[in-house]
Amino acid sequence: MILEMKVPSPGESISEVEIAQWLVKDGDYVKKDQTIAEVDSDKATLDLPAEQSGVITLKVNEGDAVDVGAVICLIDTSAKAPISNDIKSTEKIVEKTIQKQSEPIETKIEVSSFASGTPSPAAAKILDEKKIPVSNVSGSGRGGRITKDDALKALPKVDVDTIVKGRSIESKKLSLLRRKVAQRLVAVKNQTAMLTTFNEVNMTPIFDLRKQYKEEFKEKHGVGLGFMSFFTKATVQALKDFPDVNSMIDGDQQIKYDFSDISIAVSGPKGLMVPVVRD
C-alpha cells in the first residue's frame, strides 16, 4: 500500500510552508513516528514525523515552497525492513540494471494552451507594482501559466558585483520564517511611527584623546579633529561584532560582507554631499 504524506496545517493563517531539511534519503526505510523532515512556516519550524513504517519516496526538494495539504512524499507500507546492508546494496544494483534495460525513451511534447503567458492574480500584482512586462516573464506553471515564483524570479536583482568590487561576501538562503520576519519589519518601519531611543555613554576618554592630538591633527591635515572619526570607528567595530547587521537581503538570500563602507554627510561648496568612505 502506498501512503501519501501531506503537509499538515501549522495554523489557521498559514497556507504555505518550506521544506527546510530532509532528514532521510530517497529510498530509505523509515519507521513510524520517525522524524523525516524539518518544515519552516512563517511562524515556526516544525518536525514532520512519518505516519507509517515503509520505504519513502521524496516528491519535493529541500528549499521548495509547498502548499498546506500538498503531497511531499510517498511511503510504501508493504515494504519490509532491510535485513542487511549487503543484501540491500545487491538488490539495488539488480534493480537499477533492470530499470536501465527496460526504461522507455521519454518524448516531451510541449502543449500550449490559453493559459500560456497569463499571470496568476498574485503574479500579476507583483509584475504590475514593479512595472515588469508580462512578455518578459516565462511561465513554469500548468499550461505555461506565470506563477508567483516566476514573478519573484523576474524582479531586478541588486548588482552585488558593483558593491563588492572584488571583495569577499557570504550568501545563504533565508528560511521562510526569517523572510517573513524581514517583510514584517520593513512593513512596520514604513507604516508606523518610529521611536528613537538615546543611551548615555562615558565620552571622557574620547575627549582626552581629542584634546591630546587636536593641535597636531589640525597642523597636519588642515582641519579640526571632530568626533565623527570616533563615531565611524565605533560603527565599524560594531559591524564586526554583529555581522548580521552588516548584510542585505536580495530576494530570498542574505548577503553578508566582510568589509564596511560608511557614508558620511559633509558640507561642501555646492551643498551637502554624502561620500562613501570605503574599507
N, C-alpha and C positions, 0 to 999 in steps of 0.2 A: 504493500500500500504506500502510495506517495502522499506525504503530508505537506501542504503548502503553509509555510510560516509567513505570516503577515506582520506588518509594523503595527504594534499596539498603540493606542492613543495615550500620549503622555499627559494630556489635559484637554479641556474643552476648547480653548482658543488656539490650539496648535494643530496645524494641518499638514506640516511638512517637517521631516527630520533628516539628519545626515548620518551616514554610516561613518563613524569616526575611526573604527578599527575592527577588523575581523580577527578573532582570537583562534580561529580554526582555519584549515585549508580546504579547498575544494576536494571532495572525495574522502575526507576524514570520517571516521566513525565517532559519533557523539553520543553521550548518554543524556538521559532525561534530566532536565534542570541544570545541565552544564552551561556555563556562560559562553556563548559563541560569538558575541559581538558587543561593542560599545556604541551606543546611539546618542548623538547630540541633538537636542532640541534648542529652541531659542530661550529656554529657561533652565535646563539642567542636562546633565549627562547620565544616561540610564544604561544598565546592563540588560542584555537580551538573552534569556535562558532558552535552551532547546525544549520544545514541547514534548518530544518523544525521542527515544533512542533510535539510531539508524545512521545510514550513510548520508552525509549532507552534500548538497549541490548548491553552490553560491550563484545567485542570479544578478547581483549588483556588485559594484566595486567599492573599495574604500574611497571616501570623499564624495560619493554620489548622494545627491539630494533626492529623497523619495517621499511620496505622499503617504499619509497615515492610512493603513489598510492595504497598501501595496505588497505584493509578494516579493520577498527578498531572498528566500532560499527554499529548497525542497529537501525533505528528509524521507529517505526510503526506509520505512519502518520494518519491511520484510527482510532487510539485510541483517546478517548475523555479525556479531563482533569478531574481529580478526583473531585468528589463532596464534599466528606468529608473524614476525616481520619478514622472514624469508619466504613463507608461502604467499604472503600478501604481495611482495615485490614480484614474485614469479607470475602470479595471476595478472598483475598489471601489465607485464611485458607481453603475455599471451593476448590479453585484451586489446592492447594497442596494435599488435600485429594484425589481428583480425579486423580491427577498425580500418587500418590503412589499406587492407586488401579489398574490403567491401565498401569503403567510403565513396559515395557517388560524387560526381563533379557538379558543384552547385553553379547555377547560372543566375545572376542577379538581373532582374528585369525592372527597370525604373518605370513606374506608373505615375503619370501626372494627373492631378485632379484639380477641382475648382479651389481647393484649399491651398494649393501651391503658391507660396509667396504671400499668403494672407496672415497677418499677425493676430495672435490671440489678444483679448482685451488688455491683459496685463502687459504684454509686449508692446501693444500699440500705445499705451500710456507712456511707457519709458521712451520709445522712439519719438513720440510727439514732444515730450518735455525736453529731450536733448536735440531735437530738430535733425534727426538722422533719417534720410530717405529709406523707405521700405525696400526699394530696389537694391540697396547696398548690403542687405542682410539676406543670407541664405538660411532657409528653414530646415530644421532637423526633426521636426515633429511629424506626425502622421500625415501622409499625403503632401509633404513639403511645407507644412504649416510652420510659421515662425513662432517659437515658444518664448517664454520669459527668459530662459537661459540664453537663447540665441540673441535676444535684445541686449542682455547684460554683457555678453561677449563682444558685441559690436560697439560698446561705449568706448570713446577715445581713452587710451591709456596714457599715464604720466610718462614723459620722456625721462626715464631714470638715468640713461647714459649722459644726458646733459648735466644732470645734478651731480652724478658720481665723478665724472671726469677721470676715469682710470682708478679710482679708489675703491676699496672693497666694501661690499654690502652683504647682508644676510637676509634671505627671503624665505618665508614659510607661510603655509596656508592657515588661515584662521579658522577655528571651529565655528559652527553655526551659532553657538552661544556667544562667542566673542564678537562675531559680526553683528549680531542683533544688539548687543550692549553698545557697540560703537555707533550704530544707527540711532539708538535711543539718546545717547549722549549728545550727538550732533543736533538732533531734533530739539532737545531741551535747551541747548545753547541758543538756537535760533528762535525758539518760541516762547521763552520765559525770560524774566528779568534776572540778570546775573548779579550775584553778591560778591563783593571784593572784601577779602579779609586782610588785616595787617598784623604782622608779628614784629615784636621788638627784638633787636639784636644788639650785642655789645660791639660798637664800632671803634672802641678805644684803640685797639691795635692798628686798625686801618688809619686812624687819624695820626697816630705816632709815626707810622711808616711814611705817610704822605708828607708830614712835616719834615721828616728827615731828608727826603730826596726831592722836595718840591723845587728848590732853587736850582739844584744840579740838573733836574729834568728840563726845566724851562730854558736854561742856558744851552743845553744840548739840542733840544728839539724845537725851541721857539714857541712853545705853547705851555700852558699851565697843566700841572698834573691834577686831574679831577678824580672823581670817584667811579666813573664809567669803566675804567680799566679793571678795577677791583670787582665790580659787579659782573663784568664779562667773564673774568676768571672764575668767579663763583658759579656762574651759569654753566660753563664748560665742565667744571668738576662735577656739578650735579648731574649733567647728562651722562657722564662716565659712570657715576654711581647708580643711575637708574636708566639703563639703556632702552627700556621700553618707551620712555618719553622721547628719546631721540630716534623716532621712527615715523613712518607714514603708512597709510592704508591705501593700497591700489587694487580695487576690485575686492577679491577675497584673499589677497595676500598682504602680509605685514612685512614691510621692508625696513630693516634696521641698518643704521650707518655706524661706522667706526670712526667717524670724523664729526666735527662740529663747525658748521658755517653760521656765523652770527651776524644778523643785520642790525646796524646801529644808526639811528637817525642823527644827522648832523645839519647844522645851519650853514649854508653856503651863500655865495654872492647872488645866485639865482633862486634862493629859497631853500626850503627844507628838502634834503635828499637822504636816501636810506641805502648806503653802500653795504655790500656784503663782505665781511671780513672772513676769508676762507681759512680753514685749518691748514 
